[in-house]
Amino acid sequence: MSHSAAPTDERLSRHEFLTLLHERLRPRTYLEVGVSTGRSLALSSVPRVGVDPAYRIETELEGDVTLARTTSDEYFATTDPKDRLGGPVELAFIDGMHVFEYALRDFVNVEKHCRWSSVVVFDDMLPRNVDEAARDRHTLAWTGDVFWVAEVLRRYRPDLTVLPVDTVPTGVVVVLGADPSSTVLQDHYQEILDQYVHDDPQPVPDAILRRQDAWDARTLIRRPVWGLLHRGDRPWRRRERGLAEIQEALHQPDDYRRRRRAAREKAQHVVRNVRAGRVRPGTTPVAPAETPADTAQSLLAATTQAGLEAPRRIALLARGRRPALAREIRALRPGIKVVQVDARARAADVRLALASAGRLDAVVDLTPDRDGRAARARELLPHVRKGGVLVLPDAAGGDGVDVRTIPTLARVGVHGTHLWLRACHNAAEVESFFAERGFEVLFPEDYPIAEQAQLFRFARDVAGFGGSAMFNVAFATEPARVCLISAETYSPQNEAMIAAANGHRLTMVWCHADVPHGSGTGVDSRMHTPFTFDFDREGAFLKRVLDEPLPA
C-alpha cells in the first residue's frame, strides 16, 4: 500500500497528530522523554510522567503529572514509571537527545514498561536534508541521526510494526507491538552501534528524505487499529493474536471492520444464548397469579413447557422468604426440594446459598429487577444443571416471566485463524471440517473469561489448534474428548496437564511443520512454526477418532 506524502499545507504538525492520537487511542497512562516546554505533555489528561534534565515548563499542566529533572538513562536505572502511573505505559513520546544511541536506549527502557498494545512515538525521524541529520548540530532545525532507529527496529525486531508518519516539520515514527520481555536490542547493542554510528555527514537514505514510505497522518489516524490497541489491556487478549490484527487493521481496514462486526454479532448471539438460554419453540411468558397456589401451578407449568417434566430441586430467589409459595410447590410435586434464597442478602451470601443447594433443576427469579435481568442470568447459570431452566422476570416489563433453558454446546471448535504463531495455513478448511460435524466454531478470546467458562461448561467434544485458547477445557465439568491440532514440533505440556487434571481424553493430531526437527533453528522457531493440515492423513485420523464413543 502506498502512503504518499500530502502537500505541505495539508500536513499535520506533530502536536496535531499527537492530539488526534490521544483522542483515538484513549491511553490510560502517558510517558514522555524530552519534555522541553511541556507543550506535548499538556496534550494528555491522564496520569503522566515527563523526563528531562533541563525542562522549562511554559504551558500549564493540569491533573496527575510527575516531572523528573534527570537524564532518561538515570531515570530508568532508578525508577519504575509504572509505580507512579499505576500501570504499564500505554502511550510514550520519545523526543530526547537527538543522537541515535540515546534514542535507541530510550526505546529499550520504555518498552520494558509497556504492554503489547502500547504505542511508542519517536519525534524528528524524517530529516529534510543531510545537514538536519548531523550528529553534531550546526543548523537551527535539528533531527540528529535518530532516523537510524527505525531501520534498526525493522532489522532486529521484525515483530514490531514501524510506521513513519509524514508530519510537519520533521516527521514521526510510530512503533506498535511492544514486547517488554524482549532483550534482542540489549543483546546486540554494541553490534548495532558499530553498524549504525557514522561520522558526519550522515548517509541518509533518499527514501527518508523524500518520505517515500511515510503514512499520511490523517490516513493513519482513521485506521481502526487504535480501538484494538485501547482494548489490549483486557487479560484475554494475547500479543500473538494482537500482532496479526494490527496488520489487518492497518492494511485491510475494511476487512478488519467486517470481521469485527461479524464477530460482535456472533458473540452477541452466542452469549445471549449462554446468558439466558434458548427459549424452546412454543414457550410463552407465564403470568403469575395472585395466590401462592396459582403462582406455584403457573411456575411448574412453565418449567414443563420448557421440557423439564419432573424437577427435583429448585431455588426461589425473592426479596424475602416465600414459605407459602414453597409449600404449594411441594404440595403439587411431592418430594421436590425447594431452596429459598433472599435476594436482599449480600451477593456473596446469595452465591453461597445457591452453591450449597447443589446442582439445581431450576432457579425461579421472583425479584422485580428487570433492568438487571441479563446480569442476574449470568449469576444464576452456574448453579443450574445442563438441561435445567431459568425463570426470569419478563424482559418486556409486564407481569409475566420468561422461561429459558440452559444451552448445551456439546461440540466446541476453537478458532485459530488469526494467530501468526503456530498458524495453520489451511485453518479455514479445518474449521469447516469441524463445523460439518456439528462443532460450534468460535474464538474464545472474543469473550470475557466468565463467558468462556460458560461456553465450555458442558462440552463433551473440544477440538482446536494448540495454544492458550485450548486451556478452556479446564472449564468442562464432565470428562471430555479433546483433539489438539498442531505442528509435530509443538510441545503440548500445558494442554496435557489440564486434560489429565480434569479427566479428559487428549488426542494429539500432529501436522507437518514448516520448520521441522533437526533444522538447526532455535527451539522457539520450531515450537511456534506454522504448519499444514493434511486431510488425507490427519483428516482420516480425526474422522476415526470422532467416530469413537465419548469418554464415560
Kinemage of the C-alpha trace (Angstrom):
@kinemage 1
@onewidth
@group {chain A} dominant
@subgroup {mainchain}
@vectorlist {calphas} color= white
{ca met a 1} P 0.000 0.000 0.000
{ca ser a 2} L 1.301 3.462 -0.845
{ca his a 3} L 1.135 6.216 1.742
{ca ser a 4} L 2.428 9.144 -0.291
{ca ala a 5} L 3.130 12.415 1.452
{ca ala a 6} L 0.455 15.073 1.457
{ca pro a 7} L 1.108 18.643 0.265
{ca thr a 8} L 2.924 20.666 2.922
{ca asp a 9} L -0.020 22.924 3.694
{ca glu a 10} L -2.239 19.864 4.362
{ca arg a 11} L 0.159 18.011 6.656
{ca leu a 12} L -0.473 17.775 10.360
{ca ser a 13} L 2.086 19.057 12.801
{ca arg a 14} L 3.460 16.612 15.344
{ca his a 15} L 1.316 18.191 18.064
{ca glu a 16} L -1.825 17.967 15.921
{ca phe a 17} L -1.030 14.322 15.243
{ca leu a 18} L -0.451 13.631 18.939
{ca thr a 19} L -3.726 15.352 19.817
{ca leu a 20} L -5.650 13.075 17.450
{ca leu a 21} L -3.723 10.058 18.672
{ca his a 22} L -4.749 10.775 22.265
{ca glu a 23} L -8.367 11.054 21.124
{ca arg a 24} L -8.380 7.806 19.139
{ca leu a 25} L -6.191 5.630 21.366
{ca arg a 26} L -7.564 6.955 24.684
{ca pro a 27} L -4.468 5.839 26.640
{ca arg a 28} L -4.803 5.481 30.389
{ca thr a 29} L -1.150 6.367 31.049
{ca tyr a 30} L 1.419 8.525 29.255
{ca leu a 31} L 5.208 8.826 29.390
{ca glu a 32} L 7.316 11.482 27.702
{ca val a 33} L 11.092 11.589 27.300
{ca gly a 34} L 12.176 15.124 26.450
{ca val a 35} L 9.631 17.485 27.987
{ca ser a 36} L 11.163 20.830 26.957
{ca thr a 37} L 8.440 23.481 27.455
{ca gly a 38} L 5.695 20.972 28.263
{ca arg a 39} L 3.605 21.610 25.160
{ca ser a 40} L 3.197 17.947 24.168
{ca leu a 41} L 2.904 16.829 27.795
{ca ala a 42} L -0.067 19.180 28.191
{ca leu a 43} L -1.969 17.286 25.476
{ca ser a 44} L -2.581 14.434 27.929
{ca ser a 45} L -5.002 14.487 30.857
{ca val a 46} L -4.269 11.009 32.223
{ca pro a 47} L -1.591 10.107 34.793
{ca arg a 48} L 1.690 11.000 33.110
{ca val a 49} L 5.409 11.184 33.670
{ca gly a 50} L 7.831 13.566 31.959
{ca val a 51} L 11.609 13.061 31.986
{ca asp a 52} L 14.019 15.834 31.009
{ca pro a 53} L 17.226 17.068 32.696
{ca ala a 54} L 16.568 20.667 31.616
{ca tyr a 55} L 12.823 21.142 31.198
{ca arg a 56} L 11.445 24.682 31.283
{ca ile a 57} L 7.681 24.472 31.554
{ca glu a 58} L 5.865 27.255 29.707
{ca thr a 59} L 2.489 25.507 29.350
{ca glu a 60} L 0.050 24.938 32.184
{ca leu a 61} L -0.021 21.260 33.165
{ca glu a 62} L -3.210 20.045 34.803
{ca gly a 63} L -4.039 16.783 36.517
{ca asp a 64} L -1.735 13.995 37.649
{ca val a 65} L 1.752 14.946 36.389
{ca thr a 66} L 5.160 13.807 37.598
{ca leu a 67} L 8.265 15.592 36.303
{ca ala a 68} L 11.750 14.124 36.679
{ca arg a 69} L 14.655 16.532 36.169
{ca thr a 70} L 17.223 13.909 35.199
{ca thr a 71} L 18.503 12.101 32.139
{ca ser a 72} L 16.401 9.258 30.820
{ca asp a 73} L 19.221 6.757 31.442
{ca glu a 74} L 19.401 7.770 35.104
{ca tyr a 75} L 15.616 7.803 35.476
{ca phe a 76} L 15.055 4.272 34.156
{ca ala a 77} L 18.031 2.934 36.111
{ca thr a 78} L 16.488 4.042 39.412
{ca thr a 79} L 12.721 4.359 38.845
{ca asp a 80} L 9.851 2.212 37.614
{ca pro a 81} L 7.334 4.575 35.967
{ca lys a 82} L 4.570 2.012 36.491
{ca asp a 83} L 4.719 2.752 40.210
{ca arg a 84} L 3.799 6.376 39.528
{ca leu a 85} L 1.383 5.736 36.672
{ca gly a 86} L -0.462 2.888 38.346
{ca gly a 87} L 0.085 0.520 35.411
{ca pro a 88} L 2.016 -0.050 32.186
{ca val a 89} L 2.817 2.818 29.833
{ca glu a 90} L 0.128 2.890 27.139
{ca leu a 91} L 1.452 5.830 25.108
{ca ala a 92} L 5.045 7.084 25.070
{ca phe a 93} L 6.564 10.028 23.195
{ca ile a 94} L 10.359 9.952 22.771
{ca asp a 95} L 11.822 13.349 21.949
{ca gly a 96} L 15.008 13.346 23.984
{ca met a 97} L 18.631 13.681 22.918
{ca his a 98} L 18.795 13.725 19.096
{ca val a 99} L 21.594 11.176 18.894
{ca phe a 100} L 20.988 7.640 17.618
{ca glu a 101} L 22.268 5.624 20.592
{ca tyr a 102} L 20.372 7.789 23.099
{ca ala a 103} L 17.086 7.318 21.244
{ca leu a 104} L 17.729 3.583 20.923
{ca arg a 105} L 18.326 3.250 24.676
{ca asp a 106} L 15.202 5.301 25.353
{ca phe a 107} L 13.149 2.799 23.365
{ca val a 108} L 14.747 -0.167 25.119
{ca asn a 109} L 13.959 1.353 28.508
{ca val a 110} L 10.446 2.473 27.634
{ca glu a 111} L 9.468 -0.886 26.123
{ca lys a 112} L 10.205 -2.665 29.408
{ca his a 113} L 7.324 -0.758 30.980
{ca cys a 114} L 4.798 -1.257 28.157
{ca arg a 115} L 2.307 -3.958 27.194
{ca trp a 116} L 1.918 -5.369 23.681
{ca ser a 117} L -0.812 -2.851 22.869
{ca ser a 118} L 1.219 0.209 23.887
{ca val a 119} L 2.133 2.855 21.320
{ca val a 120} L 5.590 4.450 21.184
{ca val a 121} L 6.119 7.599 19.094
{ca phe a 122} L 9.536 8.961 18.106
{ca asp a 123} L 9.863 12.586 17.075
{ca asp a 124} L 12.240 14.044 14.423
{ca met a 125} L 12.554 10.809 12.446
{ca leu a 126} L 12.277 12.220 8.905
{ca pro a 127} L 15.017 14.822 8.346
{ca arg a 128} L 14.513 17.055 5.325
{ca asn a 129} L 18.202 17.220 4.408
{ca val a 130} L 21.573 15.824 5.393
{ca asp a 131} L 22.502 18.883 7.452
{ca glu a 132} L 19.499 18.420 9.764
{ca ala a 133} L 20.528 14.789 10.278
{ca ala a 134} L 24.044 15.541 11.552
{ca arg a 135} L 25.150 14.107 14.886
{ca asp a 136} L 26.885 17.393 15.671
{ca arg a 137} L 24.326 20.175 15.427
{ca his a 138} L 25.064 23.087 13.107
{ca thr a 139} L 21.536 24.044 11.936
{ca leu a 140} L 18.553 25.744 13.590
{ca ala a 141} L 16.237 22.783 12.871
{ca trp a 142} L 17.945 19.587 14.003
{ca thr a 143} L 16.854 15.958 13.982
{ca gly a 144} L 20.231 14.348 14.546
{ca asp a 145} L 20.790 10.774 13.387
{ca val a 146} L 17.855 9.258 15.319
{ca phe a 147} L 16.309 8.251 11.981
{ca trp a 148} L 18.520 5.124 12.118
{ca val a 149} L 16.402 3.768 14.981
{ca ala a 150} L 13.562 2.872 12.592
{ca glu a 151} L 15.873 0.785 10.410
{ca val a 152} L 17.355 -0.956 13.448
{ca leu a 153} L 13.897 -1.875 14.738
{ca arg a 154} L 12.871 -3.278 11.364
{ca arg a 155} L 16.061 -5.346 11.119
{ca tyr a 156} L 16.485 -6.604 14.668
{ca arg a 157} L 12.857 -6.571 15.803
{ca pro a 158} L 10.730 -7.714 12.847
{ca asp a 159} L 7.923 -8.490 15.323
{ca leu a 160} L 7.382 -4.741 15.739
{ca thr a 161} L 5.317 -2.605 13.381
{ca val a 162} L 7.298 0.534 12.464
{ca leu a 163} L 5.281 3.300 10.785
{ca pro a 164} L 6.920 6.531 9.559
{ca val a 165} L 4.366 9.351 9.549
{ca asp a 166} L 4.564 12.482 7.427
{ca thr a 167} L 4.149 15.334 9.911
{ca val a 168} L 5.467 18.881 9.946
{ca pro a 169} L 8.268 19.695 10.291
{ca thr a 170} L 10.478 16.610 10.676
{ca gly a 171} L 8.167 13.605 10.833
{ca val a 172} L 7.490 10.997 13.498
{ca val a 173} L 7.669 7.217 13.660
{ca val a 174} L 5.001 5.156 15.421
{ca val a 175} L 6.005 1.764 16.833
{ca leu a 176} L 3.367 -0.884 17.646
{ca gly a 177} L 3.513 -4.383 19.120
{ca ala a 178} L 5.894 -3.852 22.033
{ca asp a 179} L 7.329 -6.862 23.862
{ca pro a 180} L 8.536 -5.912 27.366
{ca ser a 181} L 10.291 -9.271 27.706
{ca ser a 182} L 12.500 -8.816 24.640
{ca thr a 183} L 16.256 -8.438 25.140
{ca val a 184} L 17.256 -8.518 21.468
{ca leu a 185} L 18.335 -4.879 21.299
{ca gln a 186} L 20.323 -5.076 24.530
{ca asp a 187} L 21.987 -8.317 23.438
{ca his a 188} L 23.101 -6.766 20.122
{ca tyr a 189} L 23.657 -3.217 21.363
{ca gln a 190} L 27.380 -2.912 20.568
{ca glu a 191} L 26.948 -4.671 17.241
{ca ile a 192} L 24.208 -2.163 16.358
{ca leu a 193} L 26.373 0.811 17.279
{ca asp a 194} L 29.268 -0.497 15.192
{ca gln a 195} L 26.972 -0.639 12.154
{ca tyr a 196} L 24.873 2.482 12.538
{ca val a 197} L 27.017 5.173 14.157
{ca his a 198} L 28.546 7.148 11.270
{ca asp a 199} L 30.686 10.242 11.094
{ca asp a 200} L 29.015 13.295 9.594
{ca pro a 201} L 27.731 13.864 7.013
{ca gln a 202} L 25.183 11.095 7.571
{ca pro a 203} L 24.312 8.754 4.653
{ca val a 204} L 20.590 9.492 4.906
{ca pro a 205} L 18.637 7.174 2.591
{ca asp a 206} L 16.871 9.013 -0.199
{ca ala a 207} L 13.574 7.315 0.711
{ca ile a 208} L 13.689 9.073 4.099
{ca leu a 209} L 14.491 12.485 2.615
{ca arg a 210} L 11.599 12.100 0.150
{ca arg a 211} L 9.336 10.454 2.788
{ca gln a 212} L 8.677 7.771 0.267
{ca asp a 213} L 7.083 5.207 2.579
{ca ala a 214} L 5.606 7.595 5.125
{ca trp a 215} L 1.951 7.415 6.084
{ca asp a 216} L -0.274 10.412 5.698
{ca ala a 217} L -1.079 11.318 9.302
{ca arg a 218} L -4.834 11.634 8.774
{ca thr a 219} L -4.985 8.292 6.940
{ca leu a 220} L -3.197 6.526 9.778
{ca ile a 221} L -5.390 8.136 12.437
{ca arg a 222} L -8.513 6.909 10.620
{ca arg a 223} L -7.381 3.270 10.681
{ca pro a 224} L -9.312 1.040 13.153
{ca val a 225} L -6.121 -0.074 14.876
{ca trp a 226} L -6.431 2.363 17.778
{ca gly a 227} L -9.588 0.827 19.209
{ca leu a 228} L -7.917 -2.583 19.036
{ca leu a 229} L -4.916 -1.255 20.972
{ca his a 230} L -7.112 0.510 23.537
{ca arg a 231} L -8.698 -2.870 24.329
{ca gly a 232} L -5.284 -4.516 24.656
{ca asp a 233} L -5.338 -4.288 28.457
{ca arg a 234} L -8.001 -6.985 28.634
{ca pro a 235} L -6.434 -10.138 30.077
{ca trp a 236} L -7.813 -12.492 27.429
{ca arg a 237} L -6.119 -10.586 24.588
{ca arg a 238} L -2.742 -12.064 23.690
{ca arg a 239} L 0.174 -10.465 21.853
{ca glu a 240} L 0.479 -13.093 19.101
{ca arg a 241} L -3.096 -12.581 18.004
{ca gly a 242} L -2.851 -8.826 18.509
{ca leu a 243} L 0.126 -8.514 16.148
{ca ala a 244} L -1.798 -10.171 13.340
{ca glu a 245} L -4.825 -7.975 13.978
{ca ile a 246} L -2.634 -4.853 13.911
{ca gln a 247} L -1.538 -5.703 10.373
{ca glu a 248} L -5.087 -6.379 9.249
{ca ala a 249} L -6.413 -3.163 10.815
{ca leu a 250} L -3.671 -1.122 9.141
{ca his a 251} L -3.562 -2.651 5.681
{ca gln a 252} L -7.015 -4.215 5.255
{ca pro a 253} L -9.193 -1.896 7.338
{ca asp a 254} L -12.460 -2.760 5.564
{ca asp a 255} L -11.882 -6.497 6.028
{ca tyr a 256} L -10.962 -5.911 9.654
{ca arg a 257} L -14.108 -3.878 10.299
{ca arg a 258} L -16.289 -6.515 8.611
{ca arg a 259} L -14.675 -9.313 10.594
{ca arg a 260} L -15.012 -7.428 13.875
{ca arg a 261} L -18.634 -6.611 13.126
{ca ala a 262} L -19.354 -10.272 12.312
{ca ala a 263} L -17.518 -11.380 15.468
{ca arg a 264} L -19.534 -8.956 17.601
{ca glu a 265} L -22.795 -10.149 16.098
{ca lys a 266} L -21.840 -13.775 16.638
{ca ala a 267} L -20.657 -13.034 20.152
{ca gln a 268} L -23.898 -11.266 20.975
{ca his a 269} L -25.881 -14.197 19.600
{ca val a 270} L -23.894 -16.898 21.388
{ca val a 271} L -23.519 -15.001 24.647
{ca arg a 272} L -27.194 -14.133 24.652
{ca asn a 273} L -27.941 -17.848 24.426
{ca val a 274} L -25.428 -18.677 27.118
{ca arg a 275} L -26.568 -15.922 29.447
{ca ala a 276} L -30.275 -16.627 29.331
{ca gly a 277} L -30.597 -19.873 27.435
{ca arg a 278} L -32.705 -20.607 24.396
{ca val a 279} L -36.477 -20.325 24.509
{ca arg a 280} L -37.908 -23.594 23.338
{ca pro a 281} L -40.410 -23.238 20.467
{ca gly a 282} L -43.883 -22.699 21.805
{ca thr a 283} L -42.793 -21.434 25.197
{ca thr a 284} L -44.633 -18.265 26.169
{ca pro a 285} L -44.404 -15.960 29.160
{ca val a 286} L -46.469 -17.202 32.081
{ca ala a 287} L -48.268 -14.635 34.213
{ca pro a 288} L -48.058 -15.393 37.932
{ca ala a 289} L -51.438 -15.375 39.625
{ca glu a 290} L -52.284 -13.559 42.825
{ca thr a 291} L -52.491 -16.546 45.190
{ca pro a 292} L -49.477 -18.721 46.110
{ca ala a 293} L -51.295 -21.821 44.840
{ca asp a 294} L -51.927 -20.299 41.415
{ca thr a 295} L -48.376 -18.941 41.245
{ca ala a 296} L -46.932 -22.371 42.073
{ca gln a 297} L -49.080 -24.028 39.423
{ca ser a 298} L -48.066 -21.451 36.807
{ca leu a 299} L -44.347 -21.748 37.563
{ca leu a 300} L -44.372 -25.551 37.418
{ca ala a 301} L -46.329 -25.379 34.176
{ca ala a 302} L -43.674 -23.049 32.792
{ca thr a 303} L -40.880 -25.487 33.601
{ca thr a 304} L -42.871 -28.290 31.973
{ca gln a 305} L -43.318 -26.192 28.832
{ca ala a 306} L -39.541 -25.760 28.739
{ca gly a 307} L -39.088 -29.551 28.717
{ca leu a 308} L -38.385 -30.080 32.407
{ca glu a 309} L -41.011 -32.688 33.321
{ca ala a 310} L -40.140 -33.553 36.909
{ca pro a 311} L -37.793 -31.081 38.605
{ca arg a 312} L -36.405 -32.476 41.832
{ca arg a 313} L -34.592 -29.427 43.170
{ca ile a 314} L -35.435 -25.776 42.528
{ca ala a 315} L -34.478 -22.465 44.085
{ca leu a 316} L -36.735 -19.471 44.663
{ca leu a 317} L -34.874 -16.160 44.541
{ca ala a 318} L -37.045 -13.420 46.037
{ca arg a 319} L -36.902 -10.370 48.281
{ca gly a 320} L -37.548 -12.198 51.499
{ca arg a 321} L -38.708 -15.764 52.044
{ca arg a 322} L -41.853 -17.108 50.337
{ca pro a 323} L -42.874 -20.024 52.593
{ca ala a 324} L -46.460 -20.174 51.311
{ca leu a 325} L -45.286 -20.482 47.718
{ca ala a 326} L -42.729 -23.139 48.688
{ca arg a 327} L -45.457 -25.163 50.461
{ca glu a 328} L -47.736 -25.019 47.416
{ca ile a 329} L -44.913 -26.174 45.118
{ca arg a 330} L -44.178 -29.131 47.437
{ca ala a 331} L -47.888 -29.975 47.549
{ca leu a 332} L -48.078 -30.069 43.749
{ca arg a 333} L -44.796 -32.011 43.379
{ca pro a 334} L -44.273 -34.293 46.412
{ca gly a 335} L -40.595 -34.965 47.035
{ca ile a 336} L -39.355 -31.798 45.370
{ca lys a 337} L -36.767 -29.794 47.296
{ca val a 338} L -37.364 -26.025 47.350
{ca val a 339} L -34.455 -23.811 48.346
{ca gln a 340} L -35.402 -20.261 49.365
{ca val a 341} L -32.802 -17.550 48.781
{ca asp a 342} L -33.214 -13.961 49.954
{ca ala a 343} L -32.100 -11.662 47.107
{ca arg a 344} L -31.656 -8.823 49.606
{ca ala a 345} L -28.682 -10.599 51.179
{ca arg a 346} L -25.115 -9.821 50.185
{ca ala a 347} L -24.150 -11.134 46.765
{ca ala a 348} L -21.609 -13.494 48.325
{ca asp a 349} L -24.281 -14.919 50.641
{ca val a 350} L -26.668 -15.433 47.717
{ca arg a 351} L -23.991 -17.315 45.775
{ca leu a 352} L -23.159 -19.401 48.847
{ca ala a 353} L -26.810 -20.324 49.413
{ca leu a 354} L -27.227 -21.401 45.796
{ca ala a 355} L -23.958 -23.319 45.777
{ca ser a 356} L -24.877 -25.108 48.998
{ca ala a 357} L -28.119 -26.327 47.438
{ca gly a 358} L -26.215 -28.461 44.928
{ca arg a 359} L -26.920 -28.624 41.219
{ca leu a 360} L -30.410 -27.257 40.650
{ca asp a 361} L -33.005 -28.260 38.065
{ca ala a 362} L -34.463 -24.756 38.023
{ca val a 363} L -33.959 -21.328 39.508
{ca val a 364} L -37.008 -19.051 39.723
{ca asp a 365} L -36.124 -15.359 39.931
{ca leu a 366} L -39.080 -13.579 41.583
{ca thr a 367} L -37.323 -10.234 42.008
{ca pro a 368} L -38.752 -7.255 40.095
{ca asp a 369} L -35.291 -6.160 38.874
{ca arg a 370} L -35.908 -6.256 35.132
{ca asp a 371} L -33.044 -3.914 34.280
{ca gly a 372} L -30.538 -6.315 35.813
{ca arg a 373} L -32.083 -9.330 34.117
{ca ala a 374} L -29.074 -10.257 31.959
{ca ala a 375} L -26.647 -9.837 34.826
{ca arg a 376} L -28.906 -11.934 37.069
{ca ala a 377} L -28.986 -14.684 34.449
{ca arg a 378} L -25.178 -14.775 34.361
{ca glu a 379} L -25.076 -15.120 38.153
{ca leu a 380} L -27.609 -17.921 38.230
{ca leu a 381} L -26.340 -20.011 35.330
{ca pro a 382} L -23.515 -21.799 37.178
{ca his a 383} L -25.989 -23.205 39.688
{ca val a 384} L -28.337 -24.815 37.145
{ca arg a 385} L -27.616 -28.215 35.691
{ca lys a 386} L -27.436 -28.897 31.984
{ca gly a 387} L -30.937 -29.019 30.583
{ca gly a 388} L -32.321 -27.091 33.540
{ca val a 389} L -34.240 -23.834 33.290
{ca leu a 390} L -34.194 -20.258 34.486
{ca val a 391} L -37.475 -18.498 35.169
{ca leu a 392} L -36.763 -14.781 34.841
{ca pro a 393} L -38.732 -11.515 35.026
{ca asp a 394} L -40.391 -10.642 31.734
{ca ala a 395} L -37.968 -8.585 29.616
{ca ala a 396} L -40.871 -6.550 28.236
{ca gly a 397} L -41.682 -5.242 31.678
{ca gly a 398} L -45.050 -6.934 32.020
{ca asp a 399} L -46.298 -9.166 34.798
{ca gly a 400} L -45.152 -12.347 33.100
{ca val a 401} L -41.959 -14.346 33.257
{ca asp a 402} L -39.611 -15.672 30.585
{ca val a 403} L -38.680 -19.341 30.775
{ca arg a 404} L -35.205 -20.106 29.468
{ca thr a 405} L -33.434 -23.421 29.043
{ca ile a 406} L -29.743 -23.802 29.772
{ca pro a 407} L -27.949 -24.236 26.434
{ca thr a 408} L -25.644 -27.105 25.680
{ca leu a 409} L -22.656 -26.671 23.369
{ca ala a 410} L -21.720 -30.338 23.156
{ca arg a 411} L -19.063 -29.825 20.489
{ca val a 412} L -16.796 -26.782 20.536
{ca gly a 413} L -14.207 -25.980 17.871
{ca val a 414} L -11.546 -23.468 18.923
{ca his a 415} L -10.924 -20.956 16.153
{ca gly a 416} L -7.290 -20.017 15.466
{ca thr a 417} L -7.174 -18.354 12.047
{ca his a 418} L -5.751 -15.061 13.279
{ca leu a 419} L -2.711 -16.429 15.099
{ca trp a 420} L 0.637 -15.694 13.447
{ca leu a 421} L 2.423 -18.057 15.826
{ca arg a 422} L 1.709 -21.757 15.216
{ca ala a 423} L -0.551 -20.720 12.328
{ca cys a 424} L -2.300 -23.405 10.307
{ca his a 425} L -2.051 -22.491 6.630
{ca asn a 426} L -5.425 -24.025 5.808
{ca ala a 427} L -7.199 -23.175 9.079
{ca ala a 428} L -10.435 -22.161 7.350
{ca glu a 429} L -10.772 -25.604 5.740
{ca val a 430} L -10.057 -27.288 9.081
{ca glu a 431} L -12.751 -25.217 10.788
{ca ser a 432} L -15.213 -26.162 8.037
{ca phe a 433} L -14.294 -29.813 8.656
{ca phe a 434} L -15.395 -29.473 12.281
{ca ala a 435} L -18.432 -27.286 11.566
{ca glu a 436} L -19.744 -30.007 9.214
{ca arg a 437} L -19.519 -32.427 12.136
{ca gly a 438} L -21.661 -30.357 14.473
{ca phe a 439} L -18.975 -28.310 16.204
{ca glu a 440} L -19.717 -24.724 17.267
{ca val a 441} L -16.566 -22.991 15.968
{ca leu a 442} L -15.672 -19.897 17.980
{ca phe a 443} L -12.706 -17.831 19.138
{ca pro a 444} L -12.731 -17.897 22.978
{ca glu a 445} L -10.786 -14.657 23.333
{ca asp a 446} L -13.726 -12.768 21.840
{ca tyr a 447} L -15.481 -13.363 25.187
{ca pro a 448} L -14.684 -12.319 28.770
{ca ile a 449} L -13.343 -15.152 30.883
{ca ala a 450} L -16.650 -15.782 32.682
{ca glu a 451} L -18.432 -16.299 29.374
{ca gln a 452} L -15.619 -18.543 28.119
{ca ala a 453} L -16.259 -20.733 31.142
{ca gln a 454} L -19.952 -20.994 30.273
{ca leu a 455} L -19.236 -21.837 26.631
{ca phe a 456} L -17.065 -24.810 27.604
{ca arg a 457} L -19.014 -25.868 30.666
{ca phe a 458} L -20.961 -28.789 29.148
{ca ala a 459} L -18.751 -29.521 26.137
{ca arg a 460} L -18.000 -33.190 25.570
{ca asp a 461} L -16.011 -32.731 22.347
{ca val a 462} L -13.443 -29.926 22.092
{ca ala a 463} L -11.110 -29.527 19.135
{ca gly a 464} L -8.758 -26.762 18.125
{ca phe a 465} L -5.254 -25.540 17.442
{ca gly a 466} L -2.554 -25.682 20.123
{ca gly a 467} L -2.295 -22.618 22.335
{ca ser a 468} L -3.804 -20.838 25.307
{ca ala a 469} L -7.331 -20.767 23.844
{ca met a 470} L -7.492 -24.537 24.356
{ca phe a 471} L -6.853 -24.107 28.076
{ca asn a 472} L -10.616 -23.528 28.338
{ca val a 473} L -11.076 -27.314 28.521
{ca ala a 474} L -10.364 -26.777 32.221
{ca phe a 475} L -13.932 -25.417 32.458
{ca ala a 476} L -15.547 -28.615 31.120
{ca thr a 477} L -17.339 -30.189 34.079
{ca glu a 478} L -17.519 -33.713 32.641
{ca pro a 479} L -14.813 -35.880 31.039
{ca ala a 480} L -14.393 -34.612 27.502
{ca arg a 481} L -12.650 -35.686 24.332
{ca val a 482} L -10.025 -33.082 23.434
{ca cys a 483} L -8.451 -33.090 19.975
{ca leu a 484} L -5.412 -30.822 19.755
{ca ile a 485} L -4.116 -29.941 16.292
{ca ser a 486} L -0.603 -28.591 15.945
{ca ala a 487} L 2.764 -28.914 14.269
{ca glu a 488} L 4.746 -32.040 15.049
{ca thr a 489} L 7.341 -29.778 16.723
{ca tyr a 490} L 4.855 -28.334 19.230
{ca ser a 491} L 5.085 -29.311 22.909
{ca pro a 492} L 1.579 -29.599 24.432
{ca gln a 493} L 2.684 -29.690 28.073
{ca asn a 494} L 0.032 -27.290 29.396
{ca glu a 495} L -2.829 -28.892 27.487
{ca ala a 496} L -1.728 -32.349 28.630
{ca met a 497} L -1.621 -31.289 32.292
{ca ile a 498} L -5.059 -29.653 32.103
{ca ala a 499} L -6.546 -32.707 30.399
{ca ala a 500} L -5.024 -35.074 32.958
{ca ala a 501} L -6.186 -32.973 35.911
{ca asn a 502} L -9.761 -32.877 34.606
{ca gly a 503} L -10.010 -36.463 33.396
{ca his a 504} L -10.259 -35.519 29.720
{ca arg a 505} L -9.077 -37.779 26.912
{ca leu a 506} L -6.419 -35.872 24.939
{ca thr a 507} L -5.740 -36.829 21.332
{ca met a 508} L -2.845 -35.152 19.524
{ca val a 509} L -3.168 -34.555 15.794
{ca trp a 510} L 0.357 -33.902 14.542
{ca cys a 511} L 0.796 -31.995 11.269
{ca his a 512} L 3.798 -31.358 9.022
{ca ala a 513} L 5.747 -28.348 10.314
{ca asp a 514} L 7.295 -25.632 8.161
{ca val a 515} L 10.390 -25.787 10.387
{ca pro a 516} L 10.992 -29.492 11.144
{ca his a 517} L 13.006 -31.142 13.908
{ca gly a 518} L 16.742 -31.098 13.301
{ca ser a 519} L 16.553 -27.962 11.164
{ca gly a 520} L 19.247 -26.222 13.201
{ca thr a 521} L 16.935 -23.358 14.171
{ca gly a 522} L 16.132 -22.352 17.730
{ca val a 523} L 13.666 -24.173 19.942
{ca asp a 524} L 11.191 -21.264 19.798
{ca ser a 525} L 11.240 -21.251 15.989
{ca arg a 526} L 10.411 -24.961 15.867
{ca met a 527} L 7.865 -24.694 18.690
{ca his a 528} L 5.930 -21.874 17.026
{ca thr a 529} L 6.362 -22.780 13.367
{ca pro a 530} L 3.314 -22.699 11.071
{ca phe a 531} L 2.027 -25.985 9.694
{ca thr a 532} L -0.391 -27.552 7.194
{ca phe a 533} L -3.268 -29.912 7.988
{ca asp a 534} L -3.239 -32.888 5.593
{ca phe a 535} L -6.826 -34.046 5.058
{ca asp a 536} L -5.683 -37.386 3.623
{ca arg a 537} L -3.576 -38.144 6.684
{ca glu a 538} L -4.712 -36.039 9.682
{ca gly a 539} L -8.261 -35.746 8.321
{ca ala a 540} L -8.711 -39.520 8.051
{ca phe a 541} L -7.275 -39.989 11.542
{ca leu a 542} L -9.643 -37.379 13.034
{ca lys a 543} L -12.672 -38.974 11.393
{ca arg a 544} L -11.833 -42.258 13.125
{ca val a 545} L -11.313 -40.501 16.466
{ca leu a 546} L -14.609 -38.611 16.291
{ca asp a 547} L -16.489 -41.799 15.413
{ca glu a 548} L -15.354 -43.422 18.665
{ca pro a 549} L -17.599 -43.285 21.760
{ca leu a 550} L -17.134 -40.333 24.098
{ca pro a 551} L -15.307 -40.907 27.413
{ca ala a 552} L -17.545 -42.166 30.179
